[in-house]
Amino acid sequence: MPSNLPNLRRLFVEARSEAEESSYSRNAFYNLVLFMSSVTVFSLMAQRMTSGKGVSAS
């Protein structure tokens, strides 16, 4: 099955114009950047919320 995946991708690429493909690629990149930045923000927020609640070992 994995050998068919590049063929499917090529079919989808060939079905679109260069401008459409560029637009889809740009949107996918922006969505990835937005997702990664939101994960980073939530991670930093969670770190700051739990940093004051830790029990000291001493």
N, C-alpha and C positions, 0 to 999 in steps of 0.2 A: 504493500500500500504506500509506504513513504516514497517509492520511486515515481508515483503518479502525482505527487504534490507539486513539483516544479512545473509539470505540464499544465496543471490546472491554473497555476499562477500565470503562466505564459498566455493561456487562453483569456484570462481576465484582463491582462495588460494589453493584449492585441485588440480586445473589444473596445477599448477606450482610446480617446485621442491623447496626444502628448500633454495638452493643457489639463484634461481631466485627470490624468495620471499624476501630474504634478500637484494638482489641487488636493487629491486624495492623500498623497504622500505628505504634503505640508500639514493637512489637518491631522493626520495620524501622529506626526511629530509633535504638534502643539498639544494634542491630547496626552501624549506620553509625558511631555514636560509638565503639564498641569497636574497629572496624576502623581508624578515623582515629587513635585513641590508640595502638594497637599499631604502626601505621606510624611515628608520631612517636617512640615509644620505641625502635624498631629503628634509626631514622635517627639519633637522638642517640647510641645505643650505637656505631653504625658511625663516627660523627664522632669520638667519644672514642677509639676504638680506633686510628683512622688519624691522629689529630692528633700523636701522639708519634713516628710513623714517617716523617714527611715529611722530605725532604732540604732542608737550608737552602741558599739561593741565594748566601750570602756566602762 
